[in-house]
């Protein structure tokens, strides 16, 4: 059997599967295209819905959770401040060490 015949045989035997795969891919392409083309419209609709129908509920939830949020913010601030302090000490230590090394080298060169 030659190559052309083999390809035709594969296509003939897989016809239904090929058609189904092409249909599935076309559906996905259509969905992707619609999603891409209408995403701004959809985002606006969702945003408007949330603004008009859920804002008060969200504010109530935030009011209830405010103490927990503040506690977590305080913990984060403390952790961040500690990391900044640690980095500053490490940098200062390196700078002092480099400065001391440079001073010793200069003394040895000129003495």
C-alpha positions in Angstrom: 0.0 0.0 0.0 1.4 3.4 -0.9 1.5 6.5 1.3 -1.5 8.1 -0.4 -3.6 5.0 0.1 -2.6 4.8 3.7 -3.6 8.4 4.4 -6.9 7.9 2.6 -7.5 4.7 4.6 -6.8 6.5 7.9 -9.1 9.4 7.0 -11.8 7.0 5.9 -11.6 4.9 9.1 -11.4 8.0 11.3 -14.0 10.1 9.6 -16.4 10.3 12.5 -13.7 11.1 15.0 -12.2 13.7 12.7 -15.6 15.4 12.2 -16.2 15.4 16.0 -12.7 16.8 16.7 -13.2 19.6 14.1 -16.6 20.4 15.6 -15.2 20.5 19.1 -12.4 22.7 18.1 -14.8 25.0 16.2 -17.0 25.3 19.3 -13.9 26.2 21.4 -12.8 28.8 18.8 -16.3 30.3 18.8 -16.4 30.4 22.6 -12.9 31.9 22.8 -13.7 34.5 20.2 -16.9 35.5 21.9 -15.2 35.6 25.3 -12.4 37.8 23.9 -14.8 40.1 21.9 -17.3 40.6 24.7 -15.1 40.5 27.8 -15.2 44.2 28.3 -19.0 44.2 28.0 -19.3 41.2 30.3 -17.0 42.9 32.9 -19.0 46.0 32.8 -22.3 44.0 33.3 -20.8 42.1 36.2 -19.3 45.3 37.7 -22.6 47.1 37.4 -24.4 44.2 39.0 -22.1 44.1 41.9 -22.2 47.8 42.4 -26.0 48.0 42.2 -26.9 44.7 44.0 -24.1 43.7 46.3 -22.2 46.8 47.5 -24.2 47.0 50.8 -23.8 43.3 51.5 -20.0 43.5 50.8 -19.7 46.5 53.2 -21.5 44.6 55.9 -19.2 41.7 55.5 -16.2 44.0 55.6 -17.5 45.8 58.7 -17.8 42.4 60.4 -14.3 41.3 59.4 -12.7 44.7 60.0 -11.1 43.7 63.4 -9.6 40.6 61.8 -8.3 42.5 58.9 -6.7 45.1 61.1 -5.1 42.4 63.2 -3.6 40.8 60.1 -2.5 44.1 58.8 -0.7 44.8 62.1 1.0 41.4 62.0 2.1 42.1 58.4 3.4 45.5 59.3 5.4 44.1 62.2 6.9 41.4 60.0 7.7 43.8 57.3 9.3 46.3 59.7 11.4 43.5 61.3 12.6 42.4 57.8 13.5 45.9 56.9 15.4 46.3 60.2 17.2 43.1 59.6 18.2 44.1 56.1 19.4 47.5 57.3 21.6 45.9 60.0 23.0 43.4 57.5 23.8 46.2 55.0 25.3 48.3 57.7 27.5 45.4 58.9 28.7 44.7 55.4 29.4 48.4 54.8 31.4 48.7 58.1 33.3 45.5 57.3 34.1 46.8 53.8 35.1 50.2 55.1 37.3 48.6 57.8 38.9 46.3 55.1 39.5 49.3 52.8 41.1 51.3 55.7 43.4 48.4 56.6 44.5 48.1 52.9 45.2 51.8 52.6 47.2 51.8 55.9 49.3 48.8 54.6 49.9 50.5 51.3 51.0 53.9 52.7 52.9 52.7 55.8 
